[in-house]
Amino acid sequence: MDLSLVPWRATRYPGVDVHFYASDRQRGRVLALIRMAPGCGYPAHRHRGEEHVLVLQGGYRDEAGEHVAGQFVRYEDRSEHAPVAIAGDRACVLLALAHEGVALLD
């Protein structure tokens, strides 16, 4: 997959872009590619339902440890984390399936 061809959309979080493949707003279910520039991350949030993540490029750290390209990560319902891309020369790119959405913990 040539990630430079993905039609990324900037988010309100610096260095974090997204491309939605599918979303069901009623259920909160989302299938998306997420790109985080090195050192950038998504704010702390709690999962509503399971989330499944496949790390496609680079890696990130969160409360569960470090996750790098090729790893599959599963987050349980009501789990909380704040992922931040590992510093380096490559962005972290994830394929994420959030079954019931997330709640930000601001």
Residue frames as a rotation matrix with the C-alpha (Angstrom) as fourth column:
MET 1
0.583 0.813 0.000 0.00
0.813 -0.583 0.000 0.00
0.000 0.000 -1.000 0.00
ASP 2
-0.473 -0.696 0.541 1.39
0.674 -0.681 -0.287 3.39
0.567 0.229 0.791 -0.98
LEU 3
0.003 0.487 -0.873 0.51
0.957 -0.256 -0.139 5.54
-0.291 -0.835 -0.467 2.03
SER 4
-0.800 -0.322 -0.507 1.39
0.188 -0.936 0.298 8.73
-0.570 0.143 0.809 0.12
LEU 5
-0.852 0.514 0.095 -1.70
0.042 -0.114 0.993 8.16
0.521 0.850 0.076 -2.04
VAL 6
-0.312 0.756 -0.576 -4.15
0.947 0.293 -0.129 8.02
0.071 -0.586 -0.807 0.89
PRO 7
-0.117 0.337 0.934 -6.45
0.249 -0.900 0.357 11.10
0.961 0.275 0.022 0.97
TRP 8
-0.505 -0.190 -0.842 -5.52
0.845 0.092 -0.527 12.08
0.177 -0.978 0.114 4.54
ARG 9
0.405 0.607 0.684 -7.62
0.237 -0.792 0.563 14.62
0.883 -0.066 -0.464 6.46
ALA 10
-0.706 -0.651 0.279 -6.08
-0.045 -0.352 -0.935 16.71
0.706 -0.673 0.220 9.22
THR 11
0.198 0.717 -0.669 -7.65
0.830 0.240 0.503 16.41
0.521 -0.655 -0.548 12.67
ARG 12
0.795 0.122 0.594 -7.78
-0.144 -0.914 0.380 19.05
0.589 -0.387 -0.709 15.40
TYR 13
0.822 -0.563 0.085 -4.82
0.086 0.270 0.959 17.30
-0.563 -0.781 0.270 17.04
PRO 14
0.471 -0.692 -0.547 -1.41
-0.851 -0.520 -0.074 18.52
-0.233 0.500 -0.834 15.77
GLY 15
-0.525 -0.824 -0.212 0.39
-0.846 0.478 0.238 15.92
-0.095 0.305 -0.948 13.65
VAL 16
-0.639 0.385 0.666 -2.58
0.119 0.905 -0.410 13.51
-0.760 -0.182 -0.623 13.54
ASP 17
-0.519 0.452 -0.725 -4.36
-0.854 -0.294 0.429 12.76
-0.019 0.842 0.539 10.25
VAL 18
-0.378 0.490 0.785 -7.13
-0.118 0.816 -0.566 10.29
-0.918 -0.307 -0.251 9.44
HIS 19
-0.680 0.340 -0.650 -8.76
-0.683 0.030 0.730 8.55
0.268 0.940 0.212 6.50
PHE 20
-0.247 0.697 0.673 -12.14
-0.599 0.437 -0.672 6.97
-0.762 -0.569 0.310 7.18
TYR 21
-0.982 -0.001 -0.187 -13.00
-0.143 0.651 0.746 3.78
0.122 0.759 -0.639 5.30
ALA 22
-0.185 0.959 -0.213 -16.34
0.361 0.268 0.893 3.32
0.914 0.089 -0.396 7.03
SER 23
-0.995 -0.062 0.074 -18.23
-0.050 -0.321 -0.946 4.82
0.083 -0.945 0.316 9.94
ASP 24
-0.124 0.972 -0.198 -21.57
0.579 0.233 0.781 4.24
0.806 -0.018 -0.592 11.58
ARG 25
-0.651 -0.176 0.739 -22.30
-0.301 -0.833 -0.464 7.33
0.697 -0.524 0.489 13.69
GLN 26
0.393 0.894 0.215 -25.33
-0.632 0.093 0.770 5.71
0.668 -0.439 0.601 15.29
ARG 27
0.897 -0.081 -0.433 -23.28
0.289 0.852 0.437 2.85
0.334 -0.518 0.788 16.75
GLY 28
0.720 -0.693 0.025 -19.96
-0.557 -0.557 0.616 4.68
-0.413 -0.458 -0.787 16.96
ARG 29
0.496 -0.528 0.689 -18.26
0.485 0.827 0.285 2.04
-0.720 0.193 0.666 14.82
VAL 30
0.734 -0.358 -0.577 -15.32
-0.613 -0.716 -0.334 3.33
-0.294 0.599 -0.745 12.77
LEU 31
0.525 -0.687 0.502 -12.76
0.718 0.675 0.173 1.73
-0.457 0.269 0.848 10.45
ALA 32
0.984 -0.170 -0.054 -9.97
-0.177 -0.905 -0.387 4.19
0.017 0.390 -0.921 9.72
LEU 33
0.195 -0.981 -0.002 -6.34
0.820 0.164 -0.549 4.72
0.538 0.106 0.836 8.92
ILE 34
0.988 0.015 -0.155 -4.68
0.108 -0.786 0.609 7.00
-0.113 -0.619 -0.778 11.46
ARG 35
0.258 -0.941 0.221 -1.33
0.671 0.010 -0.741 8.70
0.695 0.340 0.634 10.87
MET 36
0.961 -0.047 -0.274 0.59
0.196 -0.588 0.785 10.27
-0.198 -0.808 -0.555 13.76
ALA 37
0.532 -0.825 0.190 3.77
-0.250 -0.368 -0.896 12.23
0.809 0.429 -0.402 13.11
PRO 38
-0.107 -0.659 -0.745 6.73
0.651 0.520 -0.553 11.24
0.752 -0.544 0.373 15.32
GLY 39
-0.922 -0.303 -0.241 6.18
0.363 -0.457 -0.812 12.53
0.136 -0.836 0.532 18.85
CYS 40
-0.601 0.784 0.153 2.53
-0.753 -0.620 0.221 13.39
0.268 0.018 0.963 18.20
GLY 41
-0.959 0.249 -0.139 -0.45
0.279 0.921 -0.273 11.53
0.059 -0.301 -0.952 19.57
TYR 42
-0.170 0.979 0.117 -4.14
0.113 -0.098 0.989 11.16
0.979 0.181 -0.094 20.16
PRO 43
-0.328 0.030 0.944 -5.56
-0.812 -0.520 -0.266 12.44
0.483 -0.854 0.195 23.48
ALA 44
-0.978 -0.004 0.209 -6.35
-0.141 0.749 -0.648 10.13
-0.153 -0.663 -0.733 26.37
HIS 45
-0.227 0.938 -0.261 -9.61
-0.898 -0.098 0.428 8.30
0.376 0.332 0.865 25.73
ARG 46
-0.526 0.211 0.824 -11.78
-0.412 0.784 -0.464 5.42
-0.744 -0.584 -0.326 26.96
HIS 47
-0.920 0.161 -0.357 -13.09
-0.263 0.421 0.868 2.78
0.291 0.892 -0.345 24.59
ARG 48
-0.074 0.952 0.299 -16.79
-0.807 0.119 -0.578 2.08
-0.586 -0.284 0.759 24.30
GLY 49
0.963 0.250 0.096 -16.53
-0.159 0.821 -0.548 -1.50
-0.216 0.512 0.831 23.15
GLU 50
0.356 -0.868 0.346 -13.42
0.582 0.495 0.645 -3.21
-0.732 -0.028 0.681 21.82
GLU 51
0.723 -0.267 -0.637 -10.88
-0.628 -0.637 -0.446 -1.61
-0.287 0.723 -0.628 19.53
HIS 52
0.581 -0.574 0.577 -8.57
0.592 0.785 0.184 -3.55
-0.558 0.235 0.796 17.21
VAL 53
0.711 -0.445 -0.545 -5.42
-0.565 -0.823 -0.065 -1.92
-0.420 0.354 -0.836 15.85
LEU 54
0.643 -0.613 0.459 -2.92
0.737 0.658 -0.153 -3.12
-0.209 0.437 0.875 13.25
VAL 55
0.404 -0.607 -0.684 0.32
-0.196 -0.788 0.583 -1.10
-0.894 -0.101 -0.437 13.19
LEU 56
0.918 0.031 0.396 1.24
0.368 0.303 -0.879 -0.67
-0.147 0.952 0.267 9.51
GLN 57
0.252 -0.847 0.468 4.25
0.453 -0.324 -0.831 1.63
0.855 0.422 0.302 9.81
GLY 58
-0.298 -0.464 0.835 6.39
-0.465 -0.693 -0.551 3.06
0.834 -0.552 -0.009 12.60
GLY 59
-0.326 0.217 -0.920 5.08
0.708 0.701 -0.086 2.55
0.627 -0.679 -0.382 16.09
TYR 60
0.102 0.391 0.915 3.52
-0.408 -0.822 0.397 4.10
0.907 -0.414 0.076 19.17
ARG 61
-0.858 -0.311 -0.409 3.65
0.277 0.389 -0.878 3.95
0.432 -0.867 -0.248 22.96
ASP 62
0.104 0.849 0.518 0.80
-0.471 -0.416 0.778 3.94
0.876 -0.325 0.357 25.42
GLU 63
0.182 0.033 0.983 -0.02
-0.983 0.030 0.181 2.63
-0.023 -0.999 0.038 28.88
ALA 64
0.911 0.211 0.353 0.23
-0.215 0.976 -0.028 -0.96
-0.350 -0.050 0.935 27.58
GLY 65
0.162 -0.931 0.327 3.76
0.401 0.365 0.840 -0.53
-0.901 -0.005 0.433 26.18
GLU 66
-0.336 -0.400 -0.853 5.34
-0.646 -0.561 0.518 -0.07
-0.685 0.725 -0.070 22.78
HIS 67
0.401 0.552 0.731 3.68
0.292 0.680 -0.673 -1.32
-0.868 0.483 0.111 19.61
VAL 68
-0.401 -0.685 -0.608 5.56
-0.452 -0.429 0.782 -1.47
-0.797 0.588 -0.138 16.29
ALA 69
-0.076 0.359 -0.930 4.88
-0.997 -0.026 0.072 -2.23
0.002 0.933 0.360 12.62
GLY 70
-0.496 -0.016 -0.868 3.34
-0.357 0.915 0.188 -5.64
0.791 0.403 -0.460 12.12
GLN 71
-0.981 0.120 -0.155 1.81
0.193 0.432 -0.881 -5.89
-0.039 -0.894 -0.447 15.59
PHE 72
-0.165 0.983 0.083 -1.90
0.158 -0.057 0.986 -6.37
0.974 0.175 -0.146 16.25
VAL 73
-0.991 -0.130 0.022 -3.21
0.012 -0.253 -0.967 -4.74
0.131 -0.959 0.252 19.43
ARG 74
-0.149 0.979 -0.138 -6.59
0.478 0.194 0.857 -5.36
0.865 0.062 -0.497 21.06
TYR 75
-0.918 -0.040 0.395 -8.12
-0.284 -0.627 -0.725 -2.95
0.276 -0.778 0.565 23.56
GLU 76
-0.635 0.691 -0.345 -10.95
0.766 0.621 -0.165 -4.14
0.100 -0.368 -0.924 25.82
ASP 77
0.246 0.838 0.487 -14.22
0.467 -0.543 0.698 -2.32
0.849 0.056 -0.525 26.38
ARG 78
0.972 0.233 0.032 -13.71
0.116 -0.595 0.795 0.56
0.204 -0.769 -0.605 28.84
SER 79
0.208 -0.960 -0.185 -9.90
0.948 0.151 0.280 0.43
-0.241 -0.234 0.942 28.54
GLU 80
0.957 0.047 -0.286 -8.10
0.028 -0.997 -0.069 3.79
-0.288 0.059 -0.956 28.53
HIS 81
0.101 -0.980 0.173 -4.95
0.870 0.171 0.463 4.96
-0.483 0.104 0.869 26.79
ALA 82
0.782 -0.012 -0.624 -3.17
-0.208 -0.948 -0.242 7.92
-0.588 0.319 -0.743 25.17
PRO 83
0.535 -0.589 0.605 -1.12
0.775 0.627 -0.074 6.74
-0.336 0.509 0.793 22.17
VAL 84
0.641 -0.458 -0.616 1.94
-0.467 -0.870 0.161 8.76
-0.609 0.184 -0.771 21.09
ALA 85
0.943 -0.306 -0.132 3.99
0.020 0.447 -0.895 7.99
0.332 0.841 0.427 17.97
ILE 86
0.529 -0.839 -0.130 7.54
0.656 0.306 0.690 6.82
-0.539 -0.450 0.712 18.62
ALA 87
0.570 -0.420 -0.706 10.12
-0.483 -0.867 0.126 9.48
-0.664 0.269 -0.697 17.77
GLY 88
-0.175 -0.656 0.734 12.08
0.478 0.595 0.646 8.81
-0.861 0.464 0.209 14.60
ASP 89
-0.826 -0.239 -0.510 11.96
-0.278 -0.614 0.739 9.54
-0.490 0.752 0.441 10.90
ARG 90
-0.808 0.578 -0.118 8.67
0.153 0.399 0.904 7.76
0.570 0.712 -0.410 10.05
ALA 91
-0.329 0.807 0.490 5.09
-0.906 -0.416 0.077 8.51
0.266 -0.418 0.869 10.97
CYS 92
-0.863 0.227 0.451 3.10
-0.035 0.864 -0.502 5.89
-0.503 -0.449 -0.738 12.82
VAL 93
-0.458 0.752 -0.474 0.27
-0.819 -0.150 0.554 4.55
0.346 0.642 0.685 10.64
LEU 94
-0.830 0.273 0.486 -2.49
-0.159 0.720 -0.675 2.41
-0.535 -0.638 -0.554 12.13
LEU 95
-0.516 0.814 -0.267 -5.51
-0.219 0.176 0.960 0.60
0.828 0.554 0.087 10.79
ALA 96
-0.970 0.158 0.185 -8.06
-0.180 0.045 -0.983 0.90
-0.164 -0.986 -0.015 13.60
LEU 97
-0.332 0.922 -0.197 -11.49
0.139 0.255 0.957 -0.64
0.933 0.290 -0.213 14.08
ALA 98
-0.957 0.145 0.251 -13.35
-0.284 -0.294 -0.913 0.95
-0.059 -0.945 0.323 17.00
HIS 99
-0.742 0.663 -0.097 -16.50
0.582 0.710 0.398 -1.07
0.332 0.239 -0.912 17.59
GLU 100
0.311 0.907 -0.283 -18.45
0.936 -0.242 0.254 1.43
0.162 -0.344 -0.925 19.69
GLY 101
0.537 -0.142 0.832 -16.36
0.129 -0.960 -0.248 4.60
0.834 0.240 -0.497 19.52
VAL 102
-0.375 -0.728 -0.574 -14.38
0.812 0.041 -0.582 6.40
0.448 -0.684 0.576 22.21
ALA 103
0.858 0.513 0.016 -14.89
0.427 -0.730 0.533 9.05
0.285 -0.451 -0.846 24.90
LEU 104
-0.015 -0.886 0.463 -12.18
0.161 -0.459 -0.874 11.67
0.987 0.061 0.150 25.37
LEU 105
0.368 0.063 -0.928 -10.90
0.889 0.269 0.371 12.00
0.273 -0.961 0.043 28.94
ASP 106
-0.284 -0.492 0.823 -10.19
0.306 -0.860 -0.409 15.75
0.909 0.136 0.395 29.02
